[in-house]
Amino acid sequence: MNDLILQGKAMEAFEEFYHDDVIMQENDNPEYVGKELNRKREEEFFNAITEFRSAKPLKVAVGENTTMVEWHFDYTHKDWGIKNYNQIAVQEWKDGKIIKERFYYGS
């Protein structure tokens, strides 16, 4: 999955690796339930990036039905401006797909 993201194929990774009932959450914000809703959110996010400079997985951890990735991102977003930060993604897996993903990052 990380390799697809690094190849600029994040939406392909989403289609392949995310469960139809996926729950996604950013920090302590409300959860977003379902693949259709989260697909729309992901598409809106990627469409708002005006300049993409880099993404790099810094650390990866794998456990029983759980993976964690610390990413470094550097891009410009049309609404948020220049973003250069680290983010932790914690993924819970079910039936070979991500059923829950939570992102942790600073403001």
Secondary structure as the mmCIF struct_conf table of DSSP 4:
data_model
#
loop_
_struct_conf.conf_type_id
_struct_conf.id
_struct_conf.beg_label_comp_id
_struct_conf.beg_label_asym_id
_struct_conf.beg_label_seq_id
_struct_conf.end_label_comp_id
_struct_conf.end_label_asym_id
_struct_conf.end_label_seq_id
HELX_RH_AL_P HELX_RH_AL_P1 ASN A 2 LEU A 6
TURN_TY1_P TURN_TY1_P1 GLN A 7 GLY A 8
HELX_RH_AL_P HELX_RH_AL_P2 ALA A 10 PHE A 17
STRN STRN1 TYR A 18 GLU A 26
TURN_TY1_P TURN_TY1_P2 ASN A 27 ASP A 28
BEND BEND1 ASN A 29 ASN A 29
HELX_LH_PP_P HELX_LH_PP_P1 PRO A 30 GLU A 31
STRN STRN2 TYR A 32 VAL A 33
BEND BEND2 GLY A 34 GLY A 34
HELX_RH_AL_P HELX_RH_AL_P3 LYS A 35 ASN A 47
TURN_TY1_P TURN_TY1_P3 ALA A 48 ALA A 48
STRN STRN3 ILE A 49 GLY A 63
TURN_TY1_P TURN_TY1_P4 GLU A 64 ASN A 65
STRN STRN4 THR A 66 HIS A 77
TURN_TY1_P TURN_TY1_P5 LYS A 78 TRP A 80
STRN STRN5 GLY A 81 LYS A 94
TURN_TY1_P TURN_TY1_P6 ASP A 95 GLY A 96
STRN STRN6 LYS A 97 TYR A 104
#
